[in-house]
Structures are given as structure tokens and as C-alpha cells.
Amino acid sequence: EKILRTAAELMASRGHNVPLTDIADAAGVGVGTFYRGFADRAALLGELQRRGYELLLATLARIAADGLTGAEAIESYLLECLNLADQLVAMPLRGAEQLRDDAAIQARRQVLGAITKFLAQGQADGSIRDDVDASDIAVCGTLIASPLPATADWPSAARRHIVTFVRGLRTNGGARRGAKGVS
């Protein structure tokens, strides 16, 4: 876990090609220990991707357990993608090769399925437009988790983008509860 966390942090700041020896050093392990856990960069990226799916699924489960639905659930999910940005560096839409094993395929389906459920709830109650699908949300989550290099305060900019994006998901009658003039 320490190697994975360290690798994610270094890759978030330096890209996927950070030397593996730098990751081992920063994690406080020898290169041999590193290679016993991960045969090569592809193995490390694969494990980071699996870990990313686990984090997203845990987030979606927590949102559902909190009783959020529709646009509120989507907004919460996107904010959590921003919070997890450094840990989601090896996801396919962030430049990593998409894993094709059964477990990864199932994890992607579960993520999209949970998002689809939130959208369906919002579409059923009339608060979310009918032309929105889970891939729209997944792409937005990936973009939010990918800081623009020249942006001084990416978290603030990303939160503004999330508010704007979620506002665009809503129908005219689906304004956020308690918000005035938002549609």
C-alpha cells in the first residue's frame, strides 16, 4: 500500500514515467522489494488502476448509503473525484492502458452502473435531463481529476466547473433544493 500510495503521488506530480527507483526510494523500500511486488511499470499501473476502481466504488457506495440521488449524488461523486485526483492517476482516461481482465471490466461496469442508477433516479423525478448518460459523468470525473498545469488553484477552478456541469445536467424544474435562481 505504501508503494502504491507513493507511486500515485509521484505520478500525479511527475507523470507516469517517473523512474521506478524514485518510487522505491520515496516509499522507503529497496528496488528488490519494489520488483518483488511489481514486475514492471505496467504491473504497477495495473495495480494502481485496480485500486482506483476500488476507491471509486467505495465512494459511490458511500454516496448511496448517504441517501443522495440524482444531481446531488452526481455532484458529490465529482467532488470526490477531485479529492481523489492524486490516487486516480492510472485510470484509462488519464492515459493509462485500460485493463482488460474480467475483474477490471466488472469494476468499470459497476462504476458506470452506480452512476446510471443515480442518473435514473434524477431522470425519474424530473431533476436531470434525459439525454445524460453515465459516460458523460465518467468523462467529467476524469477531467476534474486531471489538473491543468497552468492553473494556479486547480481545486477552486475544478469546483466551479463541477457546479457549472451539474447545473447543466438539471432540467429547468430540477433546481438544487434551497438554491435560488439555479436551474
C-alpha positions as CSV (number, residue, x, y, z in Angstrom):
1,E,0.0,0.0,0.0
2,K,2.8,2.4,0.8
3,I,4.4,1.8,-2.6
4,L,1.1,2.3,-4.3
5,R,0.3,5.5,-2.4
6,T,3.8,6.8,-3.1
7,A,3.7,5.9,-6.8
8,A,0.3,7.6,-7.2
9,E,1.6,10.8,-5.5
10,L,4.8,10.9,-7.6
11,M,2.9,10.1,-10.8
12,A,0.4,12.8,-10.1
13,S,3.2,15.4,-9.9
14,R,5.7,14.0,-12.5
15,G,3.7,11.7,-14.8
16,H,3.5,8.0,-15.5
17,N,7.2,7.8,-16.5
18,V,8.6,8.7,-13.1
19,P,11.6,6.3,-12.6
20,L,10.6,3.2,-10.6
21,T,13.8,3.6,-8.5
22,D,12.5,7.1,-7.4
23,I,9.2,5.5,-6.3
24,A,11.1,2.8,-4.4
25,D,13.3,5.4,-2.7
26,A,10.4,7.7,-1.8
27,A,8.5,4.7,-0.4
28,G,11.4,3.7,1.7
29,V,11.9,0.3,0.2
30,G,14.7,-1.2,-1.8
31,V,14.5,-1.7,-5.5
32,G,14.4,-5.5,-5.0
33,T,11.4,-5.2,-2.7
34,F,9.7,-3.0,-5.2
35,Y,10.3,-5.5,-8.0
36,R,9.0,-8.4,-5.8
37,G,5.7,-6.6,-5.6
38,F,5.6,-5.2,-9.2
39,A,7.4,-6.8,-12.0
40,D,7.5,-3.7,-14.1
41,R,5.8,-0.3,-14.7
42,A,2.8,-2.0,-16.4
43,A,2.2,-4.1,-13.3
44,L,2.4,-1.1,-11.1
45,L,0.0,0.9,-13.3
46,G,-2.4,-2.0,-13.4
47,E,-2.5,-2.3,-9.7
48,L,-3.0,1.5,-9.4
49,Q,-5.9,1.2,-11.8
50,R,-7.5,-1.6,-9.8
51,R,-7.0,0.5,-6.7
52,G,-8.6,3.4,-8.4
53,Y,-11.7,1.4,-9.2
54,E,-11.9,0.3,-5.6
55,L,-11.8,3.9,-4.4
56,L,-14.5,4.9,-6.9
57,L,-16.7,2.0,-5.9
58,A,-16.3,2.8,-2.2
59,T,-17.2,6.4,-3.0
60,L,-20.3,5.5,-4.9
61,A,-21.4,3.1,-2.2
62,R,-21.0,5.8,0.5
63,I,-23.0,8.3,-1.6
64,A,-25.8,5.8,-2.0
65,A,-25.7,5.0,1.8
66,D,-25.9,8.7,2.5
67,G,-29.2,8.7,0.6
68,L,-28.1,11.1,-2.1
69,T,-29.8,10.7,-5.5
70,G,-29.9,12.4,-8.8
71,A,-27.9,15.6,-9.3
72,E,-26.8,15.7,-5.6
73,A,-25.3,12.3,-5.9
74,I,-23.5,13.2,-9.2
75,E,-22.1,16.4,-7.7
76,S,-20.9,14.5,-4.6
77,Y,-19.2,11.9,-6.9
78,L,-17.5,14.6,-8.9
79,L,-16.2,16.4,-5.8
80,E,-14.9,13.1,-4.6
81,C,-13.1,12.5,-7.9
82,L,-11.4,15.9,-7.3
83,N,-10.5,14.9,-3.8
84,L,-9.1,11.5,-5.0
85,A,-7.3,13.0,-8.0
86,D,-3.8,12.1,-6.9
87,Q,-4.9,8.5,-6.3
88,L,-6.6,8.1,-9.7
89,V,-3.5,8.7,-11.9
90,A,-3.6,5.3,-13.6
91,M,-7.2,5.4,-14.9
92,P,-7.7,4.8,-18.6
93,L,-9.0,8.2,-19.4
94,R,-5.9,9.7,-17.7
95,G,-3.5,8.0,-20.2
96,A,-3.0,4.5,-18.7
97,E,-3.7,1.5,-20.8
98,Q,-7.1,0.1,-19.9
99,L,-7.0,-3.2,-18.1
100,R,-8.9,-6.0,-19.9
101,D,-9.1,-8.7,-17.3
102,D,-12.5,-9.8,-16.0
103,A,-12.2,-8.1,-12.6
104,A,-11.3,-4.7,-14.2
105,I,-14.1,-5.0,-16.7
106,Q,-16.5,-5.8,-13.9
107,A,-15.3,-2.9,-11.8
108,R,-15.8,-0.5,-14.7
109,R,-19.3,-1.8,-15.2
110,Q,-20.1,-1.4,-11.5
111,V,-18.9,2.2,-11.5
112,L,-21.0,3.0,-14.6
113,G,-23.9,1.1,-13.2
114,A,-23.9,3.1,-9.9
115,I,-23.7,6.3,-11.8
116,T,-26.5,5.2,-14.1
117,K,-28.6,4.5,-11.1
118,F,-28.1,8.0,-9.7
119,L,-29.0,9.4,-13.1
120,A,-32.1,7.3,-13.5
121,Q,-33.3,8.5,-10.1
122,G,-32.8,12.1,-11.1
123,Q,-34.4,11.5,-14.5
124,A,-37.4,9.7,-12.8
125,D,-38.0,12.6,-10.5
126,G,-37.6,15.1,-13.4
127,S,-34.5,16.8,-12.0
128,I,-31.9,15.5,-14.5
129,R,-32.2,15.8,-18.3
130,D,-33.0,12.6,-20.1
131,D,-30.1,12.9,-22.6
132,V,-27.3,12.5,-19.9
133,D,-25.6,9.1,-19.5
134,A,-23.0,7.6,-17.2
135,S,-20.2,8.1,-19.7
136,D,-20.8,11.8,-19.6
137,I,-20.3,11.7,-15.8
138,A,-17.2,9.4,-16.0
139,V,-15.5,11.7,-18.5
140,C,-16.2,14.7,-16.4
141,G,-14.9,13.0,-13.3
142,T,-11.7,12.1,-15.2
143,L,-11.3,15.7,-16.4
144,I,-11.9,17.1,-12.9
145,A,-9.2,14.7,-11.6
146,S,-6.7,15.9,-14.2
147,P,-5.3,19.2,-13.0
148,L,-4.5,21.8,-15.7
149,P,-0.8,22.5,-15.3
150,A,-1.1,26.3,-15.8
151,T,-3.9,26.7,-13.3
152,A,-2.7,28.3,-10.0
153,D,-5.6,26.9,-7.9
154,W,-6.9,23.9,-9.6
155,P,-9.2,22.7,-6.8
156,S,-11.1,26.0,-6.8
157,A,-11.4,26.1,-10.6
158,A,-12.5,22.4,-10.6
159,R,-15.2,23.1,-8.0
160,R,-16.5,25.9,-10.2
161,H,-16.6,23.6,-13.2
162,I,-18.4,20.9,-11.2
163,V,-21.1,23.4,-10.2
164,T,-21.5,24.5,-13.8
165,F,-21.5,20.9,-15.1
166,V,-24.1,19.8,-12.6
167,R,-26.3,22.9,-13.3
168,G,-26.2,21.8,-17.0
169,L,-27.4,18.3,-16.0
170,R,-30.5,19.6,-14.4
171,T,-33.9,20.2,-16.1
172,N,-35.5,23.6,-15.7
173,G,-37.6,22.2,-12.9
174,G,-34.7,20.4,-11.2
175,A,-33.1,23.3,-9.4
176,R,-31.0,22.4,-6.4
177,R,-33.1,22.3,-3.3
178,G,-32.6,25.6,-1.4
179,A,-30.8,27.4,-4.2
180,K,-32.5,30.5,-5.7
181,G,-32.4,31.1,-9.4
182,V,-30.5,27.9,-10.2
183,S,-32.0,25.8,-13.0
